[in-house]
Amino acid sequence: MSKLVFTSNEAFTVGIELELGIVDNQTMALANSVQRLIEVAPPEVASRIKPELMQCCLEINTEICLTIDQAEGDLRRNLAAVQALTDQHGLRLWWGSTHPFSHWSEQQVTQTERYLNLVELLQEMARRLVTNGLHVHVGVESGDKAVMICDRIMQYLPVLLALSTSSPFWENHDTGLASHRSKIMEGLPTAGLPPLMRNWSEYVWLVNHMVDTGFINTIREIWWDVRPHHNFGTVEVRVCDMPGNLDDAMTISAVIQCLVKHLSDEIDHGAYQHDCHPMMVRQNKWRACRFGSNAQLVNSYTYEVESVSQIVARLIERLMPSAIELGCEDYLRRAQEIADRPTWADRQRLIFQETGDPTEIVRRMTEQSRVETSAAAE
């Protein structure tokens, strides 16, 4: 069995991954163009574009950053460069977790050994993964700490999903959900909420068991809503839809960084581990998936139903000391604005109600999500 060595981080570093769709500037349909963009991009831009399973998607990552503000500067510069590239080639970047009308069967798989093996293993469940998400890494000091935080952060995952929901449409119809992406992901055998793991040793055993028995090809095929990442030495939160613009992505990333620090500090100071029943987390995740920030979530301590707005207000108060230490208090405060206004899923529906045209959803939202070039150059 393999030994997984966790790379220790002394600071609560942050790394952010943005998965964005690529759409045609005329038809607003998904465009299988990531390889073409990489081929024509200047080397410094091509190095920041990462292909995903489907060629209609690209990923832009930050470097390892100490603060959310630093991560935002990194992303703005690189998004502006990629945006200029897509402009030159008749394409746009789509900030949403599913596309309103393009069909998954028309999208092409990226021709790498890893992705071809993945499609061979998972068949249609892999081919249907025409989805985009926001992934946030926060550095922690040890594997045991990472596993403990993954367990403790689970009760907050439905709130993070509720704030980010942006996938109401699938193949030209309204699914009735705020986050259809989360249900597509749950179709995978190693996605959704993680199992209970008490320490790093149990996590390593579980990963080795799945690889040795042929259940997965590599550790990279574990797509839990939150997971330890041993190479980066992080807790990686993957539950979120892709918010409709960079501002919201940064705010949600700040909440996640603060949560990891707060939970880590609690562990260091000694805290009773409150057991939140897995079914309660699953119930709340469903409610967030269905209703977004309009969801009524069950408090795992009082068992009372509360609005997302109430929960976020209390969470901001609890996390503010951590935010001040991390220098992201302004980002954290903005989470209340996100909780109190229509979600990105709501906004997509409003555009469709107004126009009756799904292409207008993509046209308007790709215009609204553009990164200002001047801001990126500062």
ROTOR-699306 format. One record per atom (N, C-alpha, C): residue in one letter; y, z, x. Coordinates in pm, whole numbers, plus 50000, padded with zeros to 5 digits. Layout:
BEGIN
aYZX
...
This chain:
BEGIN
m498805000050085
m500005000050000
m501255000050088
s502294993250042
s503514992150120
s504335005050113
k505035007650223
k505955018950226
k507355013550203
l508035018350100
l509395014150071
l510365024350129
v511205019950219
v512165028750283
v513515027150215
f514075038050168
f515355037850098
f516485038650200
t517415029150192
t518565028850282
t519615038750234
s519835049250310
s520745059750267
s522205055350272
n522975059150171
n524425057050169
n525125070650165
e526065072550254
e526795085350256
e527935085550155
a528385073850111
a529475073050014
a528975066149887
f529725067949778
f529375061649650
f529935047349649
t529395039349742
t529835025449752
t529525017949623
v530235007049602
v530024999349481
v529854984549517
g528894978249451
g528684963949462
g528484958249323
i529144947249292
i529144941849156
i528634927549158
e527734924449065
e527194910949050
e527614905448914
l528284894148915
l528694887348793
l527824874948773
e527104874348663
e526364862248626
e527194854648524
l527534842248556
l528404834348470
l527754821048436
g527964816448314
g527464803448275
g528354792248328
i527784780348342
i528524768348382
i528514758848263
v529694755048215
v529774746148098
v530584733648130
d530254722948060
d530964710248075
d532344711248010
n533354706348078
n534744707548032
n535014699647904
q534224689647875
q534434681447756
q533604686247637
t532304687847658
t531424691247547
t531314706247524
m531664714247624
m531534728847623
m530074733447622
a529144724247641
a527724727747651
a527394732447792
l526294739747804
l525854744047936
l525554731848023
a525894733048151
a525704722148246
a524834726948362
n523764719648390
n522844723348498
n523434718748632
s524444725848678
s525284720648787
s525414729948907
v524694740948912
v524944750349021
v524644744249157
q523574736249166
q523224730349295
q524294720449340
r524814712849245
r525874703249279
r527124710549329
l527454721849266
l528624729449309
l528444734749451
i527254739749479
i526994745049613
i527084733949717
e526594722049682
e526584710849778
e527984705749809
v528894706049711
v530234700549734
v531244711249774
a530874723749766
a531814734549796
a532074735849945
p533274739749984
p533514743350124
p532574754750163
p532194755650290
p531204765750332
p531564779950290
e532864783350301
e533254797150266
e533114799950117
v533194789550034
v533004791249890
v531514790549855
a530814781149915
a529374779649888
a528614792349921
s529064799450023
s528374811750064
s528494822749960
r529454821549868
r529654831849766
r529054828049631
i528474816149620
i527814811849497
i526314813449514
k525714821149427
k524274823449435
k523604817049313
p522624808249335
p521914802549219
p521044813049151
e520854811349022
e519984820148945
e518774812248897
l517984818348810
l516774811848760
l517084798348698
m518134797748620
m518524785348554
m519724779048623
q519724765848631
q520774758848703
q522104758448628
c522124763548505
c523364764348428
c524064777748450
c523624785248548
c524164798648575
c524444799948724
l525484807548757
l525724811148896
l526054825948902
e525894831449022
e526184845649042
e527204846949154
i528194855349132
i529194858649233
i529114873649259
n528954877449384
n528794891449421
n529944896249509
t530214909049502
t531144915049598
t530424918249728
e531184920849829
e530664927649947
e530454942249911
i529984950250005
i529874964649981
i531294970249984
c531714976449875
c533084981449862
c533094996549847
l534185002749892
l534315017249878
l534965021049745
t535775012049689
t536485015149566
t536385003449467
i536635006349341
i536674996049238
i537834986549263
d538954991849309
d540104983449339
d539774973249447
q539064977549550
q538634968449656
q537674957849601
a536764962049514
a535814952649454
a536524942449368
e537564946749295
e538304937349211
e539014926849297
g539634931149407
g540284921549495
g539314911349549
d538124915949588
d537074907149639
d536694896749532
l536454901449411
l536024892449304
l537124882649265
r538354887349257
r539454878449218
r539614866949317
r539534869849445
r539664859249545
r538544848949530
n537324853749516
n536194844549510
n536094837349376
l536434844149268
l536454837449139
l537494826349136
a538654828949196
a539704818749199
a539214806449276
a538504808649386
a537994797449465
a536934789549388
v536014796549322
v534974789749244
v535584782849123
q536554789249062
q537244783448947
q537934770348986
a538574770149103
a539214757849150
a538174746949171
l537014750749220
l535934741249242
l535424735449110
t535204744049011
t534734739048881
t535784730148815
d537064733648832
d538134725148778
d538044711048834
q537764709848963
q537704696749029
q536544688248979
h535504694848925
h534284687548888
h534014687948738
g535064690148658
g534924689048514
g534064699948452
l534134711948508
l533314722948460
l534174735248434
r533604744848363
r534264757648338
r533264768948358
l533794781148375
l532964793048385
l532934800248250
w531734803148203
w531534809648073
w531214824448092
w532134832948045
w531954847448052
w531354852447920
g530074850847904
g529374855747787
g527904856547820
s527164864847748
s525774867347786
s524784857447727
t525144850647620
t524394839047573
t525404828347536
h524964815947538
h525844804947500
h525724802747349
p526834799847281
p526784798947135
p525884787947079
f525744776547149
f525004765647084
f524014758147173
s524104758947304
s523154751747389
s521754757647375
h520734749147386
h519344753447369
h518724756747504
w517914767147505
w517274771347630
w516324760547682
s515684753147592
s514684743247633
s515314731647711
e516634730047701
e517314719147771
e517814723247909
q517604735847947
q518114740548075
q517044739248183
q517484736148304
q516574733248413
q516404745348505
v515164747448548
v514844758548638
v515264754848780
t515844764348851
t516184762448991
t514904760949073
q514844750249153
q513584746649220
q513404754149353
t513174767049344
t512804774949461
t511414780749437
e510744784349545
e509394789649532
e509364802149445
r510344810749465
r510374823149387
r510494820349237
y511424811749200
y511644809249058
y510504801248995
l509924792149070
l508784784649017
l507584793748996
n507364803049088
n506284812849071
n506544821748950
l507814825048931
l508174833648817
l507884826548685
v508234813848676
v507964806248554
v506464804648533
e505724802648641
e504274801548629
e503674814448575
l504214825748618
l503684838748574
l504084841848429
l505354839748397
l505874844348267
l505974833348162
q505804820648203
q505804809548109
q507084808948025
e506964807547893
e508154805647810
e509094817447815
m508584829547838
m509464841147843
m510454839947958
a510054833248068
a510984830748178
a511944819448143
r511444808948080
r512284797248050
r513374800647948
r513124810947868
r514114815047768
r515244823547826
l515154826847955
l516144835848016
l517454828548047
v518034822647948
v519344816147963
v520384826547922
t520484836848002
t521364848147971
t522124852248097
n523234859048076
n524054863948187
n524324878848168
g524384886148279
g524644900448271
g525554905248383
l526034917448367
l526834924448468
l525934934848532
h525764934248663
h524944943848737
h525824951448834
v525704964648834
v526554973048919
v525694982249004
h525904981349136
h525204989949232
h526145001049277
v525625013249283
v526395024549338
v525535031449442
g526085033449561
g525335039249671
g525025054049650
v523815057949688
v523415072049686
v522665075249815
e522415087949838
e521965092349970
e520465091749994
s519665091549887
s518215091949909
s517485085849791
g516215082449816
g515385077049710
g515145087049599
d514895099549636
d514715109849533
d515955111149446
k517135110949509
k518395111849433
k518525099749339
a518175088049389
a518285075949307
a517395076949183
v516165081449201
v515235082649089
v515735093048989
m516225104149038
m516735114548947
m517945109548868
i518815102048933
i519985096748862
i519565086248759
c518585077948794
c518075068148696
c517585075148569
d516935086548585
d516445094048470
d517605099848389
r518565105848458
r519665112548390
r520675103048327
i520795091048384
i521805081648333
i521315074048210
m520025075148180
m519485066948070
m520155069647936
q520515082147909
q521125085047779
q522505078747765
y523115074447877
y524425068047873
y524345052747864
l523165047347886
l523025032747888
l523435026147756
p523085032047639
p523525025547514
p525035024547502
v525775034347554
v527235033647549
v527745022147634
l527165020647754
l527565009647842
l527274996047777
l526124995047712
l525814982647642
l526794980247528
a527104990647452
a528014989347338
a529384984047383
l529864988547498
l531174984347546
l531194969847595
s530034964447629
s529984951347695
s529454940047607
t529014942747486
t528284932747406
t529054919647391
s528354908647421
s529004895447417
s528024884247387
s526944887247315
s525924876847292
s525454876747147
p526334873347052
p525934873146911
p525234860246869
f525464849246941
f524924836346900
f523774832146990
w522844824446931
w521704819247006
w521304806046942
e521384795347019
e520974782046972
e521644778246840
n522954780146838
n523794775346728
n523634783246598
h523194795746606
h523224804046487
h523574818346524
d524114825546428
d524504839446447
d523264848146431
t522904855446534
t521694863746530
t521874876346448
g523124879946417
g523384892746351
g523474904346448
l523224901746575
l523284912146678
l524574910646759
a525004921646817
a526114920946912
a525624917047051
s524354920447080
s523754917347211
s522364911547192
h522294898547168
h520984892047161
h520344891547300
r521174890947403
r520644890847539
r519694902447564
s520044914347518
s519204926047548
s517814924647485
k517714917947372
k516404915847310
k515614904947383
i516294894747435
i515604884747516
i515024891247641
m515834899647706
m515374906347827
m514174915347798
e514174921947685
e513074931047651
e511764923647627
g511814910447616
g510584902747605
g509814901847735
l510464905647846
l509794905447975
l508954918147993
p507844917448064
p506964929148076
p507534940348161
t508534937348245
t509114947748330
t510614948648311
a511064947848188
a512484949148157
a512664960048052
g513914962448014
g514204973047917
g514324986447985
l514154996947908
l514295010447961
l513165013448060
p513465019948171
p512425022648271
p511505034048227
p510335034848288
p509455046348260
p509985058848330
l509485070248289
l509875082848353
l509255083648492
m510105085748591
m509635087548729
m510295100248783
r509495109248837
r510045122248877
r510595122449018
n510165113249105
n510635113349243
n510375099549305
w510845097849428
w510715085249498
w509255081349518
s508415091249548
s506995088649571
s506355082149449
e506665086949330
e506095081049209
e506605066849187
y507855064649218
y508405051049205
y507685041449300
v507505045549426
v506815037049524
v505385034349478
w504715044549430
w503335042649381
w503305032349267
l504245033549174
l504265024649058
l504515010149100
v505475008049190
v505774994549238
v504554988649307
n503934996349398
n502764991449471
n501604988349377
h501434996649276
h500374994449178
h500574981049107
m501814978149065
m502074965748993
m501884953449081
v502274954549209
v502084943249301
v500604941449335
d499944952549366
d498534951749409
d497614946649299
t497954949349175
t497114944949063
t497544931349008
g498554925149071
g498974911849029
g499844911548905
f500364923148864
f501214923448744
f502574917148773
i503074919048894
i504294912448940
i504014906449078
n504814896449115
n504664890549248
n505354898749355
t506574903549323
t507354911449418
t508134922049342
i508704931249418
i509524941949359
i510744936249287
r511154923949325
r512334917849263
r512084913949118
e510844915149071
e510534911848931
e510524924248842
i511144934848888
i511374946548804
i512814945648755
w512984944148623
w514314941948567
w514704953048469
w514354965348502
w514714976448414
w516234977248394
d516634983748286
d518054985548256
d518764993648365
v518035001848435
v518555008748554
v517385010348649
r517635008448778
r516545009348874
r517085013549011
p516255019749095
p516645021849234
p516555008549309
h517405006649407
h517314994849493
h517224999749637
h516014998949694
h515795005449822
h516504998349937
n516584984949934
n517264977850044
n518744981150050
f519394981549935
f520824984549930
f521104999549931
g520105007549897
g520325021949889
g521205025749771
t520895019949655
t521755021649538
t520965025149413
v521705029949315
v521275029549175
v521905017049116
e521085008249059
e521584995849002
e521484996348850
v522634995748783
v522694995748637
v522774981248590
r521804977148507
r521634963148466
r521674961348314
v522004971748240
v521894971248095
v522974962848029
c524094960548098
c525274954848033
c525164939948008
d525734935647896
d526074921647876
d527204918147973
m527504905247986
m528654901148066
m529904901747979
p530834910948008
p532074911547930
p532854898447941
g533804896647851
g534504883847841
g535604881447941
n535904891248026
n536864888648134
n536664898648246
l537354896248357
l537184904448476
l537704918648454
d538804920148380
d539354933548357
d538324942848295
d537634938048193
d536634946448127
d535434948948218
a535044938948296
a533934940748389
a534264951648491
m535494951948537
m535884962148635
m535954975948571
t536434976748449
t536494989648380
t535104995448361
i534174987348313
i532804992048292
i532154995648424
s532444988148529
s531924991448662
s532445004948709
a533705007748679
a534275020848717
a533585032148643
v533305030148515
v532575040448439
v531225043148505
i530545032648546
i529225034148607
i529325041348741
q530305037648824
q530465044448953
q530745059348931
c531605062448835
c531925076448805
c530705083948753
l529925077448668
l528725083848615
l527745087448726
v527515078148818
v526575080648928
v527075092249013
k528365092449044
k528895103449125
k528795116649051
h529155116648924
h529105129048843
h527685134548837
l526715125948811
l525325130448802
l524805135048938
s525215128249044
s524825132349178
s525375146049213
d526635148349177
d527245161349204
d526555172449124
e526205169449000
e525485179248919
e524165183048985
i523445173149034
i522175175849102
i522395184649224
d523435181449303
d523705189149424
d524065203649394
h524785205849285
h525225219449251
h524175227249173
g523135220349130
g522095226949054
g522385226348905
a521575218648833
a521795217148689
a520445215948620
y520355222148504
y519145220948424
y519025206548374
q517835200848390
q517625187048344
q517375186948195
h518405183048120
h518275181947975
h517355170247941
d516315172947869
d515365162547831
d515875155047708
c516175142347728
c516585133747617
c515375125447579
h514905127047457
h513675120347415
h513825105247432
p512845098547496
p512935084047517
p513185076247389
m512625080947277
m512835073847151
m514285074547107
m514975085447144
m516375086647108
m517225076547187
v516905074947314
v517605064847394
v517315050947337
r516055048447303
r515675035347249
r516395032747116
q516485043147033
q517175041846905
q518655038646927
n519285045747020
n520695043347047
n520935029647109
k520015025247193
k520165011947252
k520085001247143
w519185003147049
w519094993546938
w520394993346859
r520945004946831
r522195005446755
r523324998546831
a523385000546963
a524404993847044
a524184978847043
c522924974647054
c522574960447050
c522984954146917
r522784961346811
r523074956146676
r524564956246644
f525254967146675
f526614969046626
f527694969246735
g527334969146863
g528334969846968
g529104982946964
s530404982246985
s531204994546985
s531435000146846
n530964993246743
n530994998746607
n529755007346577
a528875008746675
a527635016246654
a527915031146635
q527045037246558
q527015051946545
q525815056746626
l526065064146734
l525015068446825
l524695083246806
v523445086646832
v522985100446813
v523245108346941
n523925119546929
n524175128547042
n522865135647078
s522425134347203
s521125139647242
s521115154847253
y522305161047248
y522385175647253
y522465181647112
t523335175947028
t523545181646895
t522735174546787
y522225162646817
y521495154146724
y522375149246609
e523685149846629
e524605144746529
e525005130446565
v525395122946462
v525795109046483
v527285108546514
e527645100846619
e529045099846661
e529395085146685
s530675082146676
s531135068546704
s531205066346855
v531145053746895
v531295050447037
v532655055047088
s533675053847006
s535015058247045
s535035073147077
q534395081346994
q534335095747020
q533585098747150
i532475091947169
i531655094247287
i532405090347413
v533105078947408
v533845074347526
v534995083847558
a535675088947456
a536775098347480
a536275110747553
r535135115947510
r534565127747575
r534065124447716
l533515112447731
l532995108347861
l534135106747962
i535265101147919
i536415099648008
i536875113348057
e536945122947967
e537375136448005
e536405142548107
r535105140548085
r534105146448173
r534105139748310
l534355126848313
l534255119348438
l535565118648515
m536675123148457
m537975121548523
m538035128048661
p537485140148682
p537505145548819
p536825136348920
s535715130348881
s535035120848969
s535895108448991
a536535103748884
a537385091848895
a538555094148990
i539135106048985
i540255109249074
i539785108949220
e538615114549246
e538075114249381
e537775100049427
l537335091649336
l536975077749370
l538175068349365
g539305073149313
g540495064849305
g540455054349196
c539755057049086
c539645046848980
c540015052548843
e540905062548841
e541215069048713
e541865059548613
d542685050148660
d543305040648566
d542265031548502
y541285027448580
y540185019348525
y539425027548420
l539135040048452
l538355048448360
l539095050248228
r540395052648233
r541165054648109
r541085042348020
r541015030648081
r541015018348002
r539735016647919
a538695024347951
a537465023647873
a537715026947726
q538705035547700
q539015038947561
q539545026847486
e540345018647552
e540845006447487
e539694997247448
i538714995947538
i537574987347508
i536794992747388
a536625005947383
a535865012147273
a536565010647138
d537895009647141
d538675009947017
d539064996246965
r538704985747033
r539074972246987
r537814963946962
p537974952346899
p536794943846874
p536074940347004
t534754939846997
t533954936147113
t534094921147140
w533544916847254
w533544902547282
w532644895147184
a531614901747134
a530794895647030
a531614893746903
d532414903946866
d533284902846749
d534264891346765
r534824889746884
r535824879346907
r535214865446893
q533984863846941
q533314850946924
q533144847746775
r532734857746699
r532534855646555
r533854852346485
l534934858846526
l536224856346463
l536684841946487
i536454836846608
i536824822946637
i535994813446550
f534704816446536
f533864807746454
f534254808346307
q534604820346258
q535044821546119
q536314813546094
e537174813246194
e538444806146181
e538274791046189
t537374786446277
t537294772046305
t536034765346253
g534954773146236
g533684767246198
g533074758446306
d533584759646427
d533184750646536
d532744759046656
p531454759046690
p531004767146803
p531584762746937
t531954749846948
t532564745647075
t533914752347097
e534594755846986
e535884762646999
e535724776747056
i534584782947028
i534314796147087
i534364795047239
v533634785247291
v533554783447436
v534894778947492
r535544769447424
r536824764147472
r537864775347485
r538014783147380
r539054793447380
r538724804847477
m537474808847479
m537144820447562
m537094816847710
t536744804447744
t536794800647885
t538244799547933
e539144796147842
e540574795947878
e541114810047896
q540734818947805
q541244832747811
q540704840647929
s539544837047979
s538904844748086
s539284840048226
r540094829648235
r540464824348366
r541164834848452
v540824835048579
v541464843948675
v542744837348724
e543824844848722
e545094839348769
e545024837048919
t545294824848960
t545214821249101
t546214829049185
s547414831249132
s548434838549208
s548014852649236
a547374859149135
a546914872849154
a545814873449258
a544974863149258
a543874863149352
a544344861049494
a545484854649512
a545944851449647
a546704862749711
e547094872649634
e547904883449688
e547104892149783
